[in-house]
Amino acid sequence: MTGTHRALAAALVLAAVLTEAAPAAVAAQVADPEQRNSFVYEPPNRRPQDTRPQQLAAPADWLLERMAEHLRELGMQVKRTGPGDHTLVALYSGDPREFVDCGLVRMILNGERSQPVQQYSANRPETRTYRFFRGRRIGLLREMRLDALVAIEVSQDAADTDVRVTTKAIYVLSKMISRIYKGGEAGPVLEREVISFVSGEVGRFQKGTSCVATGRLEDLPVLPFKKP
């Protein structure tokens, strides 16, 4: 084989090798890009539920005792503020979902809504989710706890047979973020924020989550006595 033929053969072999290697090189360049995700928040679409006095046809002392009994059956701590005082104080601690609306959170994955859609109500007591950080998926635990106080006042005019029941609630919401490790175990709390608000107000966390009362907590004392 002449030198010219040997050079031509070498060139053909090199071209074949490059042709076979090209798809792999291109695939390596466009292979699975770094995953990115973020979250979009939608605040509650309802207005805060302020309280209105309820008119009930029952003796004041009897009504106070029945309301206290009803709230204790629901697991709340109840006490009267003082002898002869027509006021009750009830304490609730636990799951916020029935009593506050904090909107909705949706995940955005690589600039688009995740498929299947991943979303959760922001008032859930526990949510397990994740964030991508430098190409790594980091598991996160988001917790929400409600501690609330309901004040119930019963008043009656001398000329009126009905009694007026007025309720007002104070809401204290605690939001905690922890990292989840292998095996599903949560580590120590990395971030904690506590807010408080009253019936008829909007509570706002620094990172944007807003919460409003549903009105359910204020209604609990009088629910058994309302006419259908």
Solvent accessible surface area in square Angstrom, and as a share of the most:
residue,aa,sasa,rsa
1,M,152,0.68
2,T,81,0.47
3,G,45,0.43
4,T,105,0.61
5,H,105,0.47
6,R,138,0.51
7,A,64,0.49
8,L,108,0.54
9,A,40,0.31
10,A,63,0.49
11,A,55,0.43
12,L,115,0.57
13,V,96,0.55
14,L,106,0.53
15,A,52,0.40
16,A,53,0.41
17,V,84,0.48
18,L,106,0.53
19,T,94,0.55
20,E,137,0.61
21,A,50,0.39
22,A,48,0.37
23,P,86,0.54
24,A,67,0.52
25,A,50,0.39
26,V,85,0.49
27,A,54,0.42
28,A,76,0.59
29,Q,150,0.67
30,V,108,0.62
31,A,60,0.47
32,D,114,0.59
33,P,94,0.59
34,E,88,0.40
35,Q,53,0.24
36,R,158,0.58
37,N,14,0.07
38,S,50,0.32
39,F,61,0.25
40,V,72,0.41
41,Y,65,0.25
42,E,72,0.32
43,P,83,0.52
44,P,25,0.16
45,N,154,0.79
46,R,106,0.39
47,R,202,0.74
48,P,40,0.25
49,Q,75,0.33
50,D,90,0.47
51,T,31,0.18
52,R,200,0.73
53,P,66,0.42
54,Q,54,0.24
55,Q,95,0.42
56,L,16,0.08
57,A,87,0.67
58,A,17,0.13
59,P,89,0.56
60,A,10,0.07
61,D,79,0.41
62,W,116,0.41
63,L,1,0.00
64,L,0,0.00
65,E,76,0.34
66,R,85,0.31
67,M,0,0.00
68,A,4,0.03
69,E,84,0.38
70,H,37,0.17
71,L,1,0.01
72,R,128,0.47
73,E,128,0.57
74,L,90,0.45
75,G,67,0.65
76,M,10,0.04
77,Q,132,0.58
78,V,17,0.10
79,K,127,0.54
80,R,81,0.30
81,T,69,0.40
82,G,21,0.20
83,P,145,0.91
84,G,73,0.70
85,D,60,0.31
86,H,62,0.28
87,T,26,0.15
88,L,1,0.00
89,V,22,0.13
90,A,0,0.00
91,L,72,0.36
92,Y,42,0.16
93,S,65,0.42
94,G,22,0.21
95,D,50,0.26
96,P,0,0.00
97,R,127,0.46
98,E,88,0.39
99,F,9,0.04
100,V,0,0.00
101,D,26,0.14
102,C,0,0.00
103,G,14,0.13
104,L,42,0.21
105,V,13,0.07
106,R,44,0.16
107,M,5,0.02
108,I,36,0.18
109,L,48,0.24
110,N,78,0.40
111,G,68,0.66
112,E,127,0.57
113,R,125,0.46
114,S,3,0.02
115,Q,142,0.63
116,P,112,0.71
117,V,67,0.39
118,Q,71,0.31
119,Q,85,0.38
120,Y,29,0.11
121,S,47,0.30
122,A,0,0.00
123,N,15,0.08
124,R,87,0.32
125,P,44,0.28
126,E,82,0.37
127,T,5,0.03
128,R,126,0.46
129,T,23,0.14
130,Y,17,0.06
131,R,99,0.36
132,F,45,0.19
133,F,121,0.50
134,R,201,0.73
135,G,44,0.42
136,R,154,0.56
137,R,154,0.56
138,I,25,0.13
139,G,20,0.20
140,L,34,0.17
141,L,11,0.05
142,R,18,0.06
143,E,48,0.22
144,M,4,0.02
145,R,111,0.41
146,L,0,0.00
147,D,47,0.24
148,A,7,0.05
149,L,58,0.29
150,V,1,0.01
151,A,35,0.27
152,I,0,0.00
153,E,94,0.42
154,V,3,0.02
155,S,50,0.32
156,Q,86,0.38
157,D,103,0.53
158,A,119,0.92
159,A,107,0.83
160,D,59,0.31
161,T,117,0.68
162,D,45,0.23
163,V,1,0.00
164,R,118,0.43
165,V,1,0.00
166,T,50,0.29
167,T,11,0.06
168,K,85,0.36
169,A,0,0.00
170,I,79,0.40
171,Y,0,0.00
172,V,47,0.27
173,L,0,0.00
174,S,15,0.10
175,K,12,0.05
176,M,23,0.10
177,I,35,0.18
178,S,3,0.02
179,R,72,0.26
180,I,27,0.14
181,Y,109,0.42
182,K,201,0.85
183,G,82,0.79
184,G,31,0.30
185,E,124,0.56
186,A,46,0.36
187,G,18,0.18
188,P,106,0.67
189,V,62,0.36
190,L,118,0.59
191,E,59,0.26
192,R,149,0.54
193,E,33,0.15
194,V,83,0.48
195,I,22,0.11
196,S,75,0.49
197,F,6,0.03
198,V,45,0.26
199,S,3,0.02
200,G,30,0.29
201,E,86,0.39
202,V,50,0.29
203,G,3,0.03
204,R,163,0.60
205,F,7,0.03
206,Q,170,0.76
207,K,147,0.62
208,G,41,0.40
209,T,13,0.07
210,S,15,0.09
211,C,0,0.00
212,V,4,0.03
213,A,0,0.00
214,T,29,0.17
215,G,14,0.13
216,R,96,0.35
217,L,0,0.00
218,E,6,0.03
219,D,46,0.24
220,L,10,0.05
221,P,1,0.01
222,V,1,0.01
223,L,62,0.31
224,P,70,0.44
225,F,48,0.20
226,K,77,0.33
227,K,185,0.78
228,P,183,1.15
